[in-house]
């Protein structure tokens, strides 16, 4: 039996069971107080999906308890909660500890309510959502409005207070901002 026939049969059986359950007169409405969410539900609520806007290839596997997604070829990911877009030749996602490693022609765009749009370019970047920190290596450049910063390594940290840029061997131009 091919996959489509199996899925169709499974859906048909589920609909029959559901219809029989709904029509049963012995079904009682649950009026108990809802239980607290389990830690699994809490973990799911804390995690954020990453939307794959494009990738030529994807490989998803579990390695020693770590879920790993390897995306290659014109990768574009969007993390809605953090308002971050990651574009690169390849991106490797690790679930434990959660991070995104982007390699080759990396462009990360962060839309921040206080800072506006911050765009970074590099050859390698690691983004850690829990700390909202991006480490850029390989000719990193960061742009915000007319501001431009370059260095050997740049670290961007995003918070409710705004963005912080740290690095080594820094050069650039910053325009004074009004509060």
N, C-alpha and C positions, 0 to 999 in steps of 0.2 A: 504494500500500500504506500503510495507516495505521500510526501509531507502535507500537501494540500488536502488530500482525502483524510489523513489523520487529524488535522486541525479541524476540518469541517465536522467529522464524527465527534470529536471531543466537544466542540461548541454545541452540537445537537444534544449530546448527553447532558451537558451542563444546563441547557435550557429546559430539558425535560425534568431534571431534578429540581431546578428552581421553580418551575411551574407547579410541580407536585407539592413542594414545600409551601409555596404561597397559598395554594388552595386548601391546605390541610386545616381542619377546624381545631386541631389540638395545639396549634401554634399559639404560644403566649407571648404577649408583648413584654419586653424586658424593661421594667420600671426601676431597676436598681440604679444606684449612684454609679456614674462612670468611673472606671478604674484609672489610676494615674498611668501615664504613658511609661512604658518600659524604657530601659536605658537604650535599647535598640532604636526605638522610635525617637528618643531624644537625639541620638547620634545622627539619625537620618535628617531630623529637622535642623541640626547644626551644620551638616554638610551642605554643600551647594553643588548643583550639577554644573558641568561645563558643557556648553553648547558647541558642538563641532560644526562650525560654519562651512569648513572644507578641509579635506585631507585626501590625498591620492590613495593612501593605504592606512589601515588600522590593524593593529594586532593587540588583543586584550588577553592577558593571562594572569594566573596567580602564581607568584614565586615566593615560597617560604612565608605564606600568610599575607603577602603584600599584593594587592591588585595593581597591576601595571598596564597602562595603555601606551602603546608606542604608535605615534602618528607620524607619517612621513609624507613629504611632497606637498608643498604649498599649503601648509597647515594654517588654519585660522580658528582660534577658540575664543569663546566669549564667556566670561564669568559674570553673570548678571548681578549677583549680590555685591561684588566688589567693583562692578563697572569697569572691568579690565578686559581688553582684547589682546591676545597673544598671537602674533603671526611669525612664522619661522619655516625653515626648510624641514625641521623635525622637532617634535615635542614629545617628551617622555613624562607621563604622569605617574606618580607613586602615591598610593593611598596611605602608607604608613612608613615614615611620617609624610603627611600630605605635602606635595610640592610638584611644581611643573618645571622641567628642565628643557629650555629651548636652545636649539643650536642652528647656526647658519642663517644669516640675513634676518636677525631677530628685530622685530618691532613690537613694542609694548605700548599700548595707549591706555591711559587711565583718565576717566572723566571724574573729576572731583568737584563737589559743589563750591568749595572755598578757593581752590587753586585753578579751576578751569580744566582745560585739557593738557595733560602732560604726556609727551611722546618721547620714547627712548629708542635708540638704535644701538645694536651691538652684535657681536658674533656669537655670544653665549650669554644666557640669562637664567637665573633660578628665581622663581616666584614661590613664596611660602604664604599661603592665604591666612594661616592662623596669626602670623605676625604682620601681615600686609607688607612684607619686605621683598624688594627686588634687588638682586645682586647682578650687576652688569659687568662683563669682561669682554675683551677683544674690541678695542677702539670704541668704547661706549660714549654715547652722546645723549644728552637730555635737553629737551626743548619745552618751554612753557611761555606762551605768548612770544615776546621778542627775546626772552632769556635763552642762553645757550651755555651748557656746561660740558666739558670734555675732560677725560682723565684716563689713567691706567685701569682703575677699578672704580665704579660708582655704585653706591648703595642708596636706594630710594626706600624710604619708610613712609607709609601713608597712615594718617590717623585723623581723628575728628578735628584736631587742631590745624591740620594741613599736612603738607609734604615736607620731609626732611631729606636733604641730599648730603651724603658724606662720600669721601673718596680720597684717592691718592694722586699726586701729580696733576692737580686741577688747573684748568685754564677755562676762561669763558667770559661772558658778559652778563651782568644782572642789572635789571632796571628797578629802581626803587618802586615799591608798591604802597599805595595808600591803604590805611586800615579800614 
